Amino acid sequence: MTARCSTSLLVLAGATLILTFCGCATARCVPAYTKTSEGVVHTACKQPNRSCVVVKSGLSAADKQILLDTHNKYRSQIAKGQLGRFPPARDMLRLVSLFVIFGAFSRAWQKEI
């Protein structure tokens, strides 16, 4: 993977965390999340940090679209075998809704800090 791609993917993955300071929304602690190894508590199941003050939460629709488009651009290049040492993918779906899940976990994680 090239440094440019690594940096872009890092920015993509971290943007939700960076822009979601102590989010208000709560990720749901579903039973599947409680079955972690070695007694580790899943982020969605932890209690919020009471000293956390909401500064800003969430991404604008435009920001979400930029992140989604950037992700899908790199996903397409990887799927076609055009980026780095990755072989072409056989059945790689486009990311269309995982930001909802990532955002919920990001907000839950931010509340723990």
C-alpha positions in Angstrom: 0.0 0.0 0.0 1.4 3.4 -0.9 2.0 6.1 1.7 -0.6 8.3 0.0 -3.2 5.5 0.2 -2.3 4.7 3.8 -2.6 8.3 4.8 -5.9 8.7 3.0 -7.3 5.6 4.6 -6.1 6.8 8.0 -7.8 10.1 7.5 -11.0 8.4 6.4 -11.0 6.0 9.3 -10.1 8.7 11.8 -12.3 11.5 10.5 -15.4 10.3 12.4 -13.4 10.0 15.6 -11.8 13.5 15.2 -15.1 15.2 14.3 -17.1 13.4 16.9 -16.1 15.0 20.2 -18.0 13.3 23.1 -21.0 12.5 21.0 -24.5 12.4 22.5 -25.8 9.3 20.6 -25.4 6.0 22.3 -24.3 2.9 20.5 -26.5 0.0 21.5 -25.0 -2.7 23.6 -26.5 -5.8 21.9 -25.9 -9.3 23.3 -23.3 -10.1 20.6 -21.1 -7.3 22.0 -21.2 -8.6 25.5 -19.5 -11.9 24.4 -15.9 -10.6 24.2 -12.8 -12.5 25.1 -10.9 -12.1 28.4 -13.6 -10.0 30.0 -13.0 -7.0 27.7 -16.0 -4.6 27.6 -17.1 -3.6 24.1 -17.0 0.2 23.5 -20.8 0.2 22.9 -21.4 -1.3 26.3 -19.3 1.1 28.4 -20.8 3.9 30.5 -20.1 7.4 29.3 -17.5 9.5 31.1 -19.4 12.0 33.2 -16.8 14.7 32.8 -17.2 14.6 29.0 -18.7 17.8 27.6 -20.2 17.8 24.2 -18.2 20.1 21.9 -19.4 18.9 18.5 -21.0 15.8 17.4 -21.4 14.1 14.0 -20.6 14.9 10.5 -22.5 17.0 8.0 -24.1 15.3 5.0 -21.4 16.9 2.8 -18.6 15.5 5.0 -20.2 12.0 5.0 -20.4 12.1 1.2 -16.7 13.2 0.8 -15.7 10.3 3.2 -17.9 7.8 1.4 -16.7 8.9 -2.1 -13.0 8.8 -1.0 -13.5 5.3 0.5 -15.2 4.0 -2.5 -12.5 5.4 -4.8 -9.8 3.5 -3.0 -12.0 0.5 -2.6 -12.5 0.4 -6.4 -8.8 0.7 -7.1 -8.0 -2.1 -4.6 -10.9 -4.3 -6.0 -9.4 -3.9 -9.5 -5.9 -4.8 -8.3 -4.7 -1.3 -9.2 -3.3 -0.3 -5.9 -0.2 -1.7 -4.2 0.2 -5.4 -3.8 -3.5 -6.2 -3.5 -4.9 -8.8 -5.8 -8.2 -8.0 -7.6 -11.2 -8.8 -5.5 -13.9 -11.2 -6.6 -17.0 -9.8 -4.9 -16.3 -6.5 -3.1 -19.4 -4.5 -2.3 -19.4 -0.7 -2.1 -19.6 1.0 1.3 -23.0 2.6 1.5 -24.1 2.4 5.1 -21.3 1.4 7.5 -20.8 5.0 8.5 -23.9 4.7 10.6 -22.3 1.8 12.5 -18.8 3.4 12.6 -20.3 6.7 13.8 -22.2 5.0 16.7 -19.1 3.2 17.9 -17.0 6.4 17.5 -19.5 8.4 19.6 -19.5 5.7 22.2 -15.7 5.6 22.3 -15.5 9.3 22.6 -17.8 9.3 25.6 -15.4 6.9 27.4 -12.4 9.3 27.2 
